[in-house]
């Protein structure tokens, strides 16, 4: 292959981390994001997607592992698999909290399995499902870049859950190019496949999140009028100029550029602060607080 399979020099080392304790069994408020139901349930809904989503990502990358000849990429795939497996386990523990609140987590998971494994992996080419994985990895990486860039974004979040998402963000940044490199360099997928998958993920991912939030608001007992108010204020928070998503629009659109590579976006500026704190203390909550404090 003409292209170099090695990552650009600015790439992070992929470090699988195990047995992290975020204190999820503690006295975390139901609406842990500043008492705001919409903000809380937005991130809660994201969490419900991760356990089965990570299994899907792992399966789609593993489809090509026997065709990978580059030892470095082989190791990156192994480390990617271990990180994604840990993400699924931690979010499963977090989702147990949601189940105790009456959220039908099992129904949500079943829908995911039926969609991803019973539909996409059953009826679509392996290259397309890998392209879906690369697209979803791009979406999670840009959220990781964006959510921790500004201190105000997660200022009122419970430090324990903020730390969980900080750890997840750090590892998403570390392995953000793995699925993309397998897609380009091993599966040999072209630009059309990559972009078609991104377009599909771009509408189905938020739609799925909003469907889960709709269920959560009903379980929480909000009236129709109250739910309408939550949606109006919440969608403005998400999509307004300067809102949650505005800072990452350019990063998102970069994916559509021919010749794009995930490491063009560079490193996460606060990555080293998180890693130094975690390596020194072994405490993911302290590391999460350090990452948050680094934001502007």
C-alpha positions as CSV (number, residue, x, y, z in Angstrom):
1,X,0.0,0.0,0.0
2,X,1.3,3.4,-0.9
3,X,0.0,5.2,2.2
4,X,2.0,4.9,5.4
5,X,-0.1,2.9,7.9
6,X,1.6,4.6,10.9
7,X,-0.2,7.5,12.6
8,X,1.1,11.0,12.2
9,X,3.5,12.1,15.0
10,X,0.9,14.1,16.8
11,X,-1.2,11.1,17.6
12,X,-1.6,10.0,21.3
13,X,-0.6,6.7,22.7
14,X,-3.6,4.4,23.2
15,X,-3.6,3.3,26.8
16,X,-6.3,0.8,28.0
17,X,-7.2,1.6,31.6
18,X,-9.1,-0.8,33.9
19,X,-10.8,-0.9,37.3
20,X,-11.6,2.9,37.4
21,X,-13.8,3.9,40.3
22,X,-16.1,6.9,39.6
23,X,-18.2,6.5,42.7
24,X,-21.3,5.7,40.7
25,X,-22.8,3.9,43.6
26,X,-22.8,7.1,45.7
27,X,-25.4,9.8,46.4
28,X,-25.5,11.2,42.9
29,X,-28.6,13.3,42.4
30,X,-31.2,12.2,39.8
31,X,-30.7,15.4,37.9
32,X,-27.0,15.5,38.3
33,X,-26.3,18.2,35.8
34,X,-27.1,21.4,37.8
35,X,-30.6,20.1,38.5
36,X,-31.5,20.4,34.9
37,X,-33.6,17.5,33.5
38,X,-32.8,18.1,29.9
39,X,-29.0,18.4,30.3
40,X,-29.0,15.4,32.6
41,X,-31.2,13.2,30.4
42,X,-29.2,14.2,27.3
43,X,-26.0,12.7,28.8
44,X,-28.0,9.8,30.4
45,X,-29.4,8.9,26.9
46,X,-25.9,8.9,25.5
47,X,-24.8,6.5,28.2
48,X,-27.5,4.0,27.4
49,X,-26.2,3.9,23.8
50,X,-22.6,3.0,24.7
51,X,-22.6,-0.6,25.9
52,X,-24.1,-2.1,22.8
53,X,-22.6,0.6,20.6
54,X,-19.1,-0.3,21.7
55,X,-19.7,-4.0,20.9
56,X,-20.8,-2.9,17.4
57,X,-17.7,-0.9,16.9
58,X,-15.4,-3.7,18.1
59,X,-17.2,-6.2,15.8
60,X,-16.9,-3.9,12.8
61,X,-13.2,-3.3,13.3
62,X,-12.5,-7.0,14.1
63,X,-14.0,-7.9,10.7
64,X,-10.7,-6.8,9.2
65,X,-8.1,-7.7,11.8
66,X,-6.9,-10.8,9.9
67,X,-6.1,-8.6,6.9
68,X,-4.0,-6.1,8.9
69,X,-0.3,-6.6,8.1
70,X,1.1,-3.6,9.9
71,X,2.2,-4.5,13.5
72,X,1.5,-1.1,14.8
73,X,-2.0,-1.0,13.5
74,X,-2.6,-4.5,14.8
75,X,-1.6,-3.3,18.3
76,X,-3.8,-0.2,18.0
77,X,-6.8,-2.4,17.1
78,X,-6.1,-4.5,20.2
79,X,-5.9,-1.4,22.4
80,X,-9.0,0.1,20.8
81,X,-10.9,-3.1,21.6
82,X,-9.8,-3.1,25.2
83,X,-10.7,0.6,25.7
84,X,-14.1,0.2,24.0
85,X,-14.8,-2.9,26.2
86,X,-14.0,-0.9,29.3
87,X,-16.3,1.9,28.2
88,X,-19.1,-0.5,27.8
89,X,-18.6,-2.0,31.2
90,X,-18.5,1.4,33.0
91,X,-21.6,2.7,31.2
92,X,-23.4,-0.5,32.0
93,X,-22.8,0.3,35.7
94,X,-24.0,3.8,35.2
95,X,-27.1,2.6,33.3
96,X,-28.0,0.4,36.3
97,X,-28.7,3.7,38.1
98,X,-31.1,4.6,35.3
99,X,-32.8,1.2,35.5
100,X,-33.4,1.9,39.2
101,X,-35.1,5.2,38.3
102,X,-37.6,3.3,36.1
103,X,-35.9,3.8,32.8
104,X,-36.5,0.8,30.5
105,X,-32.8,0.3,29.8
106,X,-33.4,-3.3,28.6
107,X,-35.9,-2.2,25.9
108,X,-33.4,0.5,24.8
109,X,-30.6,-2.0,24.5
110,X,-32.8,-4.5,22.6
111,X,-33.7,-1.9,20.1
112,X,-30.0,-1.1,19.6
113,X,-29.1,-4.7,19.2
114,X,-31.9,-5.3,16.7
115,X,-30.9,-2.2,14.7
116,X,-27.1,-2.6,14.7
117,X,-26.7,-6.4,14.6
118,X,-30.1,-7.5,13.3
119,X,-30.3,-4.9,10.5
120,X,-27.1,-3.1,9.6
121,X,-24.7,-6.0,10.2
122,X,-27.1,-8.5,8.6
123,X,-28.0,-6.5,5.5
124,X,-25.1,-4.1,4.8
125,X,-21.6,-4.7,3.5
126,X,-18.9,-4.9,6.2
127,X,-17.1,-1.9,4.7
128,X,-20.2,0.2,5.3
129,X,-20.6,-0.9,8.9
130,X,-17.0,-0.1,9.4
131,X,-17.6,3.3,7.8
132,X,-20.5,3.8,10.3
133,X,-18.0,3.0,13.1
134,X,-15.5,5.5,11.8
135,X,-18.2,8.1,11.5
136,X,-19.5,7.4,15.1
137,X,-15.9,7.6,16.4
138,X,-15.6,11.0,14.7
139,X,-18.8,12.2,16.4
140,X,-17.6,11.1,19.8
141,X,-14.2,12.5,19.3
142,X,-15.5,15.9,18.3
143,X,-17.8,15.9,21.4
144,X,-14.7,15.0,23.5
145,X,-12.8,17.9,22.0
146,X,-15.7,20.3,22.4
147,X,-17.3,19.5,25.7
148,X,-14.2,20.0,27.8
149,X,-12.7,22.9,25.8
150,X,-14.9,25.4,27.7
151,X,-15.1,25.1,31.5
152,X,-18.6,26.5,31.6
153,X,-20.0,23.6,29.5
154,X,-19.9,21.1,32.3
155,X,-19.4,23.5,35.3
156,X,-22.6,22.4,37.1
157,X,-22.3,18.7,36.4
158,X,-21.7,16.3,39.3
159,X,-17.9,15.8,39.5
160,X,-18.2,12.0,39.5
161,X,-20.2,11.8,36.3
162,X,-18.2,14.6,34.7
163,X,-15.1,12.5,35.5
164,X,-16.6,9.4,33.9
165,X,-17.2,11.4,30.7
166,X,-13.8,13.0,30.9
167,X,-12.1,9.6,31.0
168,X,-14.3,8.4,28.1
169,X,-13.4,11.6,26.2
170,X,-9.6,11.1,26.8
171,X,-9.7,7.5,25.5
172,X,-11.9,8.5,22.5
173,X,-9.2,11.0,21.6
174,X,-6.5,8.4,21.9
175,X,-8.1,6.0,19.5
176,X,-10.0,8.4,17.3
177,X,-8.2,7.3,14.1
178,X,-8.1,3.5,14.5
179,X,-11.4,2.7,12.8
180,X,-10.7,5.3,10.2
181,X,-7.3,3.9,9.4
182,X,-8.7,0.3,9.1
183,X,-11.4,1.7,6.8
184,X,-9.0,3.5,4.5
185,X,-5.9,1.4,4.6
186,X,-7.3,-2.2,5.0
187,X,-10.9,-2.2,3.9
188,X,-10.1,0.2,1.1
189,X,-13.4,2.0,1.3
190,X,-13.7,5.0,-0.9
191,X,-14.9,8.6,-0.2
192,X,-18.5,7.8,-1.1
193,X,-18.8,5.0,1.4
194,X,-17.2,7.1,4.1
195,X,-19.5,10.1,3.5
196,X,-22.7,8.1,3.0
197,X,-22.1,6.4,6.4
198,X,-21.5,9.8,8.0
199,X,-24.7,11.3,6.6
200,X,-26.6,8.3,8.0
201,X,-25.0,8.5,11.4
202,X,-25.5,12.3,11.5
203,X,-29.3,12.0,11.5
204,X,-29.8,8.6,13.2
205,X,-27.6,9.3,16.2
206,X,-29.3,12.4,17.5
207,X,-32.7,11.0,16.6
208,X,-32.0,7.9,18.7
209,X,-30.8,10.1,21.6
210,X,-34.0,12.2,21.4
211,X,-36.2,9.1,21.3
212,X,-34.6,7.8,24.5
213,X,-34.9,11.3,26.2
214,X,-38.6,11.3,25.2
215,X,-39.1,8.0,27.1
216,X,-37.1,9.3,30.1
217,X,-39.2,12.5,30.4
218,X,-42.4,10.4,30.4
219,X,-41.0,8.1,33.1
220,X,-40.0,11.2,35.1
221,X,-43.6,12.2,35.1
222,X,-43.4,15.5,33.3
223,X,-46.7,16.7,31.8
224,X,-47.0,17.3,28.0
225,X,-46.7,21.1,28.7
226,X,-43.6,20.6,30.9
227,X,-42.0,18.4,28.3
228,X,-42.6,21.0,25.6
229,X,-40.8,23.5,27.7
230,X,-37.9,21.2,28.4
231,X,-37.5,20.5,24.7
232,X,-37.6,24.2,23.7
233,X,-35.1,25.3,26.2
234,X,-32.9,22.2,25.8
235,X,-32.7,22.3,22.0
236,X,-31.8,26.0,22.2
237,X,-29.0,25.0,24.7
238,X,-27.8,22.4,22.1
239,X,-28.0,24.3,18.9
240,X,-28.0,28.0,19.6
241,X,-25.0,30.1,18.5
242,X,-22.4,29.5,21.1
243,X,-24.3,26.5,22.4
244,X,-23.1,23.0,23.1
245,X,-22.6,22.0,19.4
246,X,-21.5,25.3,17.9
247,X,-17.8,25.1,18.7
248,X,-17.5,21.7,17.0
249,X,-19.3,22.4,13.7
250,X,-16.0,23.1,11.8
251,X,-14.5,19.9,13.2
252,X,-17.5,17.9,12.2
253,X,-17.5,19.4,8.6
254,X,-13.8,18.6,8.2
255,X,-14.8,14.9,7.8
256,X,-16.4,15.7,4.4
257,X,-13.1,17.0,3.0
258,X,-11.4,14.5,0.6
259,X,-8.1,13.4,2.1
260,X,-9.3,14.1,5.6
261,X,-7.6,12.3,8.5
262,X,-8.7,12.4,12.2
263,X,-5.4,13.6,13.5
264,X,-5.6,16.8,11.4
265,X,-7.7,18.1,14.3
266,X,-4.6,17.6,16.5
267,X,-4.5,16.6,20.1
268,X,-6.9,17.5,22.9
269,X,-5.3,20.5,24.5
270,X,-6.0,19.3,28.1
271,X,-5.1,15.7,27.4
272,X,-1.7,15.9,29.1
273,X,-3.2,17.5,32.2
274,X,-5.6,14.6,32.6
275,X,-3.0,12.0,32.0
276,X,-0.4,13.5,34.4
277,X,-3.0,13.8,37.1
278,X,-4.3,10.3,36.6
279,X,-0.8,8.8,36.4
280,X,0.2,10.6,39.6
281,X,-2.9,9.8,41.7
282,X,-4.7,6.8,40.1
283,X,-7.8,8.8,40.8
284,X,-10.1,9.3,37.7
285,X,-12.2,11.9,39.6
286,X,-9.1,14.0,40.4
287,X,-8.1,13.7,36.8
288,X,-11.5,14.7,35.6
289,X,-11.4,17.8,37.9
290,X,-8.0,18.7,36.4
291,X,-9.3,18.3,32.9
292,X,-12.3,20.5,33.7
293,X,-10.2,23.2,35.3
294,X,-8.0,23.3,32.2
295,X,-10.9,24.6,30.1
296,X,-11.1,28.3,29.2
